Amino acid sequence: MNQVQKDGSLFQMPVQIAVHYKDGKTQMEILNVDKKTNEFILKVTSEPKETVLDPEHWVLMDADFKKKRYGANTISF
């Protein structure tokens, strides 16, 4: 996850992520974004149907969010 500000500043903040599964369950996690480039790995119970960054729209941002990979019970982005 990369931060890009026009003035080069850096924000440190918690950001929520929702992991939605095919069975209708949702896993909520809080990510601590504190660097210009952040990589997160979350443990999951099965392959997610969808992952949503900031599902409650608390952070003012434009986001292009895609998971990098799904592996042995983890997702990385």
N, C-alpha and C positions, 0 to 999 in steps of 0.2 A: 504494500500500500504506500503510495507516494503522495507527499504533500507538495503542491505547487501553488505558491502565492506570487502574484505579480511583483511585489516589493521584496521578495526573498525572505520574508519573515517565517518563523516556525511556530506552530501551535502545538501545545501539549494538552491532550484532552482524552477522556474516556469516550469511546464510540461503541454503541450497541450493535450487535449483529444477530439476526434471526436465521436459524437453520430450520427449514421446513422439510419434513419427511413425507414420503408417499402415503404413509398410514395416517396422516393428519396431525401427527405430533409436531411440536415446535420446540427447539432448543434455543434459549436466549443466552448470549455471552456478552461480556463487556471487554473490549479491547482497549489497551492503553496506548494510544498513538502519541509517541514522544520523540520521533526522529523524522528526518526528511524522507527516508525510505524505511518502511517497517514490513516485516514478514511475520505472518501468524500461522500457526498450525493448531487446528482444533480437533479434539477427539469427537467422533460421531458414532452413532449406533448402526447406521446403514448409509447407503449412498443418498445424499440429500436430493430432494426434488428441486429445491431452490434455496439460495442464500440471499439475504437482503441486508444491506448495510444501512444502518440508521433507520430502522423500520418505523419509528415514531416521529421522524423528521425533526430531531432536536438540533442538529448541526446545520448551519447555513453553509451549503456547499453544492458544487456541481460534481457529481461522481460518475465515473465509468468503472464499474465494479464487476470483475469476473474472477471466479475461482481459478486458480492455477491448475490444481490437480486433486484427484480423489485417490487415496491409497488405502492401505490396511487400516480401516477405521479412523482415518484422518482426512481433513481437507486443508489445503494450503492456499493462501492468497496474500 
